[in-house]
Amino acid sequence: MMAIVKESLEKGVTKDWGAFVGETSGYSILEGTEVEIGSYLQKFVPFVSFKLFPIASVSQVEKLI
């Protein structure tokens, strides 16, 4: 799994990645459509399960408001 993570960071697919110390969970930051990200995450299904939290930029929030 770590080889996949490192490759993804080197290629710029994953923007940031980290594990919570003392836990078996962590986080990953990616950019893309739901389909692109969902397809990419399939590589990790044998290792982990996911909770996805889409975020909005300042300009996107302004448009929403």
Stockholm file with secondary structure:
# STOCKHOLM 1.0

chainA/1-65         MMAIVKESLEKGVTKDWGAFVGETSGYSILEGTEVEIGSYLQKFVPFVSFKLFPIASVSQVEKLI
#=GR chainA/1-65 SS CHHHHHHHHHHTSEEEEEECTTSSCEEEEECSCHHHHHHHHGGGTTTCCCCCCCCCCHHHHHHHC
#=GC SS_cons        CHHHHHHHHHHTSEEEEEECTTSSCEEEEECSCHHHHHHHHGGGTTTCCCCCCCCCCHHHHHHHC
//
